[in-house]
Structures are given as C-alpha cells and as structure tokens.
Amino acid sequence: MNKSNGQRNERVLLTGGSGFIASHVLDTLLDAGFQVVVTARSDEKGRTIAESVKPHQICYAVVEDIAKDGAFDHVFQIQAPFDYVVHTASPYYLNVQDPVKEFLDPAIKGTTGLLRSIKAHGPTVKRLVITSSSAAVLNPDNHPKVYDETCWAPTTYEDAINHPAKNAYKASKVLAEKAAWEFVENEKPNFDLAVINCTYVFGPIQRKLASLEAMNTSNHRIRDMIQGEKRDGLDPTAPVFTWVDVRDVALAHLRAITVPKAGGNRFYVVGGHFSNKQIADIIREKVPSLADRLPADAVDDLPDDVFSFNNSKSRQVLGIDYTSLEKSILDTVGSILALFPDA
Ligand SMILES: NC(=O)c1ccc[n+]([C@@H]2O[C@H](COP(=O)([O-])OP(=O)(O)OC[C@H]3O[C@@H](n4cnc5c(N)ncnc54)[C@H](OP(=O)(O)O)[C@@H]3O)[C@@H](O)[C@H]2O)c1
C-alpha cells in the first residue's frame, strides 16, 4: 500500500462488473485502495460501471460471453498485470429455457476458461476468488442438521437437463465450483483459489440500473413487496431460508484476497434465517407509507426445525460481522426508492 494516498499498487480483475454483487465488490476493492479492471458484456455496460464511480477510477474490458473459448485471453494480454482475479460473472435468473446454453456453459466453461487464461497469460496472479453459492452447498431434498463448508450439493448435469427450472442454476454453480477445485488440484497453477459460497443475497441495488425489471434476482421479492404485488398473499419462502447482506458478501470477497490463509478454502457466507413474512413485517413496521401494499395476515412459514448453519469460518478467517436482516431490508428498500421513487 502507498501510505500517502491510501492506494495499493496491486491490480484486481473483477468479472461480471455489471452485476449486483460485483457492484459492491467493486466499491469494497476501491475503498481498500486496489486498482480495478472490470469486465462487462458490452461497451455500454462498461461505460455505465465506469460512470458509477469517480472519473478514471477504473478501466473496463468487454467480454461478451464468458462461455466462449479464450473469452478472457485478450483481457490479460491487454490489461495485465493482475495480482488477483475475482470471478463473479455467472447467470442467475429464474426463467430458464435452455439449461446448457444459458446456465451450464457460461458457469462451467466460463470458470474453466478463466482459469486457463490466468494460467496461460496471468503469471503475476496470486489468487483467484470465485463467487460460488449456497446452491453448491445445500441439499434441499435431504437437509443435514447443520450446513458448513464440508457440504456439497448433489445436483448433477443430468438433473439440470431433466428439471431445468429446479436444477439448472444449482447444477451450474456446483459443477463450476467443482471444476475450479479440480483445475487447481490437477494443474497446480502458480495462484491459489478461495471460494465464497454466499447464500441468498439482499442489499442495496446498484447506483445505476436501467429499470426495476433489470434488478438482480435475489432482490425481486423485496421489489415485488414494495410494489404491492404481494398484497393478496406472500409467496412461500422455501426452499432457501437463509440470507446474507451484499455488503458482507463484498467484504468476504475482499478479505478472501487480503487474508493470506483464506487461500485453498471455501467460505459459507450466511447471515441468518429469514422468511417472507419477516421481510414484510420489517417493511410494514419501519416504512409506514408502504404498509398498505403488504398483506395484513401473512403466516410465517419459517419451519420450526429449519436446517441450521455454521458460519464460524467466515467470522474467524474473514472477520465478517454479519448485518441484521432489518438493516439489510430497510437499506434495500431505501436504495430502490431512491433510484425509482415511483416504484
Ligand atoms: N444474488 C444472490 O442471491 C447470489 C447468491 C449466491 C451466489 N450468487 C452468485 O453471485 C454472482 C453474481 O450474482 P448477482 O446476484 O450479482 O447476479 P447479477 O446481478 O445477475 O450478475 C451476474 C453477472 O454475470 C454476468 N453474466 C452472466 N452471464 C454471462 C455471460 N454468459 N457472459 C458474460 N457475463 C455474464 C452478468 O452480465 P449482464 O449484466 O450483462 O447480464 C452480470 O454481470 C453469480 O455468480 C451468482 O451465482 C448470487
């Protein structure tokens, strides 16, 4: 670190810069003084990200489709050297038509392609941090009593093909993460790997977002509630009853870079349990102007015997002190109303 201006001489490549989680990872990296290059799928998206931070604070590189062979090669050839790479880019949405093209290829080939590019063209990279997911941890058909980093989702490629709506995203995350660990094990590159297995993420939306429809998937339930779409009844909370604030997720990514012993580890990053009723109650109680958009008599469907989780590794190694559900929901609502006052 250069002590006079708080800047580090270290450079980070952040993939998927237009994304919800990436926007917070970017802020966290910049606050920590890193020089950052983000990837985006188009010039327009790259410019939007650059305009969301101070002028000339970041560079961007266009990577149209991470599933393509050698998709990241030009980024290393033109923008290197990098000290760290943070890989957040991966599809996450609900309406799946083609599980292979839309989910499995971008997640798996995107990850292995990036690993190959770093190995071939990024000799200065010391660590790769991958945003995996609780989708690579949870086994909703047969929950253990307590989840931690030793747990792996059993979802297969075939599961994704046979039941895309249920399994395409899950399979994309677990198979991409497994491929990354296998690559490191087999190829023994000169960088190590740390993985953030965050659960369902709430939190403030990006500072620039084209529309409410463009909002990231995991904040949809909050958006829908404040738009009055759930006035007549909340959706079931299942299958995921755990959540985490995006700022904690971003900090976990930063610490996965800066804490030497984070290398070689998965981190199950989870802040607590939640239900849709708890979210609705927080909004109704703390934002009275939205109260009549929420159902009055919702039932709390958080099961009494809901699976438990152990997040001690993320607390101890990464130093995460988790945000409360109330703060996360209220900050999310505030960020949506600030950008879209007519929501
Ligand atoms: N949000 C959650 O609850 C949650 C929980 C656990 C893990 N995660 C993981 O966190 C990461 C980011 O998720 P997010 O919630 O921030 O979602 P997001 O806002 O939808 O961000 C996804 C990012 O990936 C990019 N991307 C997707 N497919 C791509 C492709 N084929 N080629 C190039 N770029 C591609 C997107 O680009 P465009 O913007 O151009 O589409 C976007 O930048 C993902 O790996 C996701 O699996 C999310």
The ligand as a Tripos MOL2 file, in Angstrom:
@<TRIPOS>MOLECULE
LIG
   48    52     1     0     0
SMALL
NO_CHARGES

@<TRIPOS>ATOM
      1 N1        -27.6770  -12.8260   -5.6040 N.am      1 LIG1
      2 C1        -27.6450  -13.9620   -4.9050 C.2       1 LIG1
      3 O1        -28.5220  -14.2300   -4.0770 O.2       1 LIG1
      4 C2        -26.4850  -14.8950   -5.0750 C.ar      1 LIG1
      5 C3        -26.2870  -15.8940   -4.0980 C.ar      1 LIG1
      6 C4        -25.2030  -16.7530   -4.2160 C.ar      1 LIG1
      7 C5        -24.3350  -16.6330   -5.2810 C.ar      1 LIG1
      8 N2        -24.5500  -15.6780   -6.2260 N.ar      1 LIG1
      9 C6        -23.6000  -15.6010   -7.3310 C.3       1 LIG1
     10 O2        -23.0800  -14.2780   -7.3810 O.3       1 LIG1
     11 C7        -22.6990  -13.9490   -8.7090 C.3       1 LIG1
     12 C8        -23.3230  -12.6330   -9.0990 C.3       1 LIG1
     13 O3        -24.7270  -12.7360   -8.9460 O.3       1 LIG1
     14 P1        -25.6690  -11.4510   -8.8300 P.3       1 LIG1
     15 O4        -26.7340  -11.7700   -7.8550 O.co2     1 LIG1
     16 O5        -24.8480  -10.2530   -8.6650 O.co2     1 LIG1
     17 O6        -26.3620  -11.5080  -10.2520 O.3       1 LIG1
     18 P2        -26.3970  -10.4700  -11.4580 P.3       1 LIG1
     19 O7        -26.6510   -9.1070  -10.9510 O.co2     1 LIG1
     20 O8        -27.3520  -11.0540  -12.4240 O.co2     1 LIG1
     21 O9        -24.9260  -10.5450  -12.0340 O.3       1 LIG1
     22 C9        -24.4980  -11.5680  -12.8890 C.3       1 LIG1
     23 C10       -23.3320  -11.0650  -13.6900 C.3       1 LIG1
     24 O10       -22.8570  -12.1120  -14.5490 O.3       1 LIG1
     25 C11       -22.8130  -11.6100  -15.9010 C.3       1 LIG1
     26 N3        -23.0350  -12.7150  -16.8290 N.ar      1 LIG1
     27 C12       -23.9980  -13.6440  -16.7930 C.ar      1 LIG1
     28 N4        -23.8770  -14.4950  -17.8330 N.ar      1 LIG1
     29 C13       -22.8110  -14.0630  -18.5590 C.ar      1 LIG1
     30 C14       -22.1860  -14.4930  -19.7720 C.ar      1 LIG1
     31 N5        -22.6290  -15.5670  -20.4340 N.pl3     1 LIG1
     32 N6        -21.1080  -13.8080  -20.2340 N.ar      1 LIG1
     33 C15       -20.6590  -12.7080  -19.5530 C.ar      1 LIG1
     34 N7        -21.2090  -12.2510  -18.4090 N.ar      1 LIG1
     35 C16       -22.2660  -12.9270  -17.9180 C.ar      1 LIG1
     36 C17       -23.9170  -10.5880  -15.9430 C.3       1 LIG1
     37 O11       -23.7700   -9.7310  -17.0710 O.3       1 LIG1
     38 P3        -25.0390   -8.8570  -17.6140 P.3       1 LIG1
     39 O12       -25.3430   -7.8600  -16.5380 O.co2     1 LIG1
     40 O13       -24.5430   -8.2350  -18.8290 O.co2     1 LIG1
     41 O14       -26.1460   -9.8300  -17.8290 O.co2     1 LIG1
     42 C18       -23.7020   -9.8930  -14.6100 C.3       1 LIG1
     43 O15       -22.6330   -9.0060  -14.6830 O.3       1 LIG1
     44 C19       -23.1290  -15.1350   -9.5650 C.3       1 LIG1
     45 O16       -22.0170  -15.9800   -9.7270 O.3       1 LIG1
     46 C20       -24.1910  -15.8220   -8.7130 C.3       1 LIG1
     47 O17       -24.2900  -17.1870   -8.9940 O.3       1 LIG1
     48 C21       -25.6070  -14.8100   -6.1500 C.ar      1 LIG1
@<TRIPOS>BOND
     1     1     2 1
     2     2     3 2
     3     2     4 1
     4     4     5 ar
     5     4    48 ar
     6     5     6 ar
     7     6     7 ar
     8     7     8 ar
     9     8     9 1
    10     8    48 ar
    11     9    10 1
    12     9    46 1
    13    10    11 1
    14    11    12 1
    15    11    44 1
    16    12    13 1
    17    13    14 1
    18    14    15 2
    19    14    16 1
    20    14    17 1
    21    17    18 1
    22    18    19 2
    23    18    20 1
    24    18    21 1
    25    21    22 1
    26    22    23 1
    27    23    24 1
    28    23    42 1
    29    24    25 1
    30    25    26 1
    31    25    36 1
    32    26    27 ar
    33    26    35 ar
    34    27    28 ar
    35    28    29 ar
    36    29    30 ar
    37    29    35 ar
    38    30    31 1
    39    30    32 ar
    40    32    33 ar
    41    33    34 ar
    42    34    35 ar
    43    36    37 1
    44    36    42 1
    45    37    38 1
    46    38    39 2
    47    38    40 1
    48    38    41 1
    49    42    43 1
    50    44    45 1
    51    44    46 1
    52    46    47 1
@<TRIPOS>SUBSTRUCTURE
     1 LIG1         1 GROUP 0 **** ****
